[in-house]
Amino acid sequence: MKLYYAVGACSLSPHIALMEAGIDASLVKVDTKTHKLADGTDFYAINPKGYVPVLELDNGERLTEGPAIVQYIADRNPASGLAPAAGTMDRYRLQEWLNFISTELHKQFGPLFAQTTPAEYKDALKEKIGKRFDWLARELGGRDYVMGKQFTVADGYLFTILTWTDRVGLALARWPALADYRARVAARPKVRDAMIAEGSLKESAATV
């Protein structure tokens, strides 16, 4: 398998899933500004949508969209517990979480990174995200992870989104439950390994 990724992007989520599932995959770094690979390959030839993540299977087939990719990875190793069994109510709960993270959190962050986004709109987005965080903090109260005691692919995705908060001026100090959750997930060895492999975390910092 190959995972096409960009440092600091949402592709960290399937990278964490691969690590937690114990599945080997080679990493292919994408420059999201030039849409080129290191060898000069046009990334649009890999994914016409132009963004990461992309998971390329051994047979050459490619899968895009993070929530689909992480469930595929989880189903390759059911014993990992990264996703409940297909067809169960718990699996639909997992999909409920993935959809919430994707639509109500992930997509709200995009304009916050764009220099062309008006300041007024950024303020409105932060207020909207803040309301979602209010709800999320209540939901996570007393839980280790979003589904309870078991770490799932939804946690890898939510953690990835929460790593962006400081970069857009949305400090988690206002939501201690979310700050604690982010720290708890960051302490997982496989999460640290994924971040080190991508270069978003120095190995020395991970061992502190």
C-alpha positions in Angstrom: 0.0 0.0 0.0 0.9 3.6 -0.4 -0.4 6.6 1.5 -0.2 9.9 -0.2 0.1 12.6 2.5 1.1 16.1 3.3 2.6 17.3 6.6 0.1 18.9 8.9 -2.9 17.8 6.8 -5.8 15.5 7.4 -3.8 12.6 5.9 -2.4 12.2 9.4 -5.7 10.5 10.3 -5.3 7.4 8.0 -1.6 7.4 8.8 -2.5 6.9 12.5 -5.0 4.2 11.5 -2.3 2.3 9.5 0.1 2.5 12.5 -2.6 1.4 15.0 -3.7 -1.4 12.7 -0.1 -2.7 12.2 -0.4 -2.4 8.5 2.8 -1.5 6.5 2.4 1.2 3.9 4.9 3.4 2.1 4.5 7.1 2.4 4.5 9.5 -0.6 4.8 13.1 0.3 2.7 15.6 -1.6 3.4 19.3 -2.0 -0.1 20.7 -1.7 1.0 24.1 -3.0 2.5 22.9 -6.3 0.5 19.6 -6.4 3.7 17.8 -7.2 5.4 14.7 -5.8 9.1 14.8 -5.0 9.9 13.2 -8.3 7.9 15.9 -10.2 4.9 13.7 -10.8 1.7 15.7 -11.2 -0.5 14.8 -8.2 -3.6 15.5 -10.2 -2.8 12.4 -12.1 -3.0 10.5 -8.8 -6.1 12.2 -7.5 -8.0 14.6 -9.8 -9.5 16.2 -6.7 -6.1 17.5 -5.9 -6.0 16.8 -2.2 -4.8 14.2 0.3 -5.2 11.6 1.6 -5.1 8.9 -1.1 -4.6 5.3 -0.2 -3.2 3.2 -3.1 -3.8 -0.5 -2.8 -1.4 -3.2 -3.9 -3.5 -3.9 -7.0 -3.2 -0.2 -8.0 -6.7 0.8 -7.0 -6.9 4.1 -5.2 -9.3 5.1 -2.4 -9.9 8.8 -1.5 -11.7 10.6 1.3 -10.5 10.2 4.9 -13.6 8.6 6.5 -13.7 5.9 3.8 -10.0 5.2 4.0 -9.8 4.8 7.8 -12.8 2.4 7.8 -11.1 0.4 5.0 -7.9 0.2 7.1 -9.8 -0.8 10.2 -11.6 -3.6 8.4 -8.2 -5.0 7.2 -7.5 -5.8 10.8 -10.7 -6.2 12.8 -8.7 -7.4 15.9 -7.3 -3.9 16.2 -10.7 -2.7 17.5 -10.3 0.4 15.3 -13.9 0.0 14.1 -16.9 -2.0 15.3 -18.1 -4.8 13.1 -20.0 -3.8 10.0 -23.8 -3.8 10.4 -23.8 -3.3 14.1 -25.2 -0.2 15.8 -21.8 0.6 17.1 -20.5 0.8 13.5 -23.2 3.3 12.7 -22.3 5.3 15.8 -18.7 5.3 14.5 -19.9 6.6 11.1 -22.0 9.2 12.9 -18.8 10.5 14.6 -16.8 10.4 11.4 -19.5 12.4 9.6 -19.7 15.0 12.4 -15.9 15.4 12.5 -15.8 15.7 8.7 -18.6 18.1 8.1 -19.0 20.1 11.3 -15.3 20.4 12.2 -13.0 19.6 9.4 -14.6 21.7 6.7 -15.0 24.7 9.0 -11.2 24.9 9.4 -10.3 25.2 5.7 -11.1 28.9 5.3 -9.2 29.7 8.6 -6.0 28.7 6.8 -6.6 30.8 3.8 -5.0 34.3 3.7 -7.8 35.5 1.4 -10.6 34.7 3.9 -12.0 38.0 5.4 -11.3 38.5 9.1 -15.0 38.8 9.8 -15.7 35.4 8.3 -12.9 33.8 10.2 -14.4 35.2 13.4 -17.8 33.7 12.5 -16.2 30.3 11.8 -14.4 30.3 15.1 -17.7 31.1 16.9 -19.4 28.2 15.0 -16.5 25.8 15.8 -16.6 27.0 19.4 -20.2 25.9 19.7 -19.4 22.5 18.3 -16.5 22.3 20.7 -18.9 23.1 23.6 -21.0 20.1 22.6 -17.9 17.9 22.0 -16.5 18.7 25.4 -19.7 17.7 27.1 -19.7 14.4 25.1 -16.1 13.6 26.0 -16.6 14.3 29.7 -15.7 11.0 31.5 -14.7 9.2 28.4 -11.3 8.2 27.3 -12.2 8.2 23.6 -15.2 9.2 21.5 -16.7 5.6 21.6 -15.8 5.1 25.3 -12.8 3.1 26.4 -11.8 1.8 22.9 -9.6 3.9 20.6 -11.1 4.0 17.1 -10.4 5.6 13.8 -12.7 8.4 14.8 -10.2 9.4 17.5 -7.3 9.5 15.0 -9.4 11.9 12.9 -10.6 14.1 15.7 -7.1 14.3 17.1 -5.8 15.4 13.7 -8.4 18.3 13.6 -7.5 19.3 17.2 -3.9 19.7 16.3 -4.9 22.6 14.0 -6.5 24.7 16.8 -3.3 26.5 17.9 -2.4 27.3 14.3 -5.6 29.2 13.8 -5.8 31.0 17.1 -8.4 28.7 18.7 -6.7 27.7 21.9 -8.1 24.6 23.7 -7.7 26.2 27.1 -11.3 27.2 26.9 -12.2 23.5 26.7 -10.1 21.5 29.2 -11.8 18.2 28.3 -10.6 18.7 24.7 -7.1 19.7 25.8 -6.9 16.6 28.0 -8.3 14.4 25.2 -5.7 15.7 22.7 -2.9 15.1 25.1 -4.2 11.6 25.8 -4.3 10.6 22.1 -0.9 12.3 21.5 0.6 10.1 24.1 -0.3 6.9 22.2 3.0 5.3 20.9 1.6 4.7 17.4 0.3 8.3 17.2 3.7 9.6 18.1 5.3 7.2 15.5 3.0 8.5 12.8 3.8 12.2 13.6 7.6 11.5 13.8 7.5 9.6 10.4 5.8 12.6 8.8 8.2 15.1 10.4 5.6 17.0 12.4 7.0 15.8 15.7 10.7 15.5 16.6 11.7 12.1 18.1 13.3 13.8 21.0 10.1 15.7 21.8 8.1 12.5 21.6 10.2 10.8 24.2 9.9 13.5 26.8 
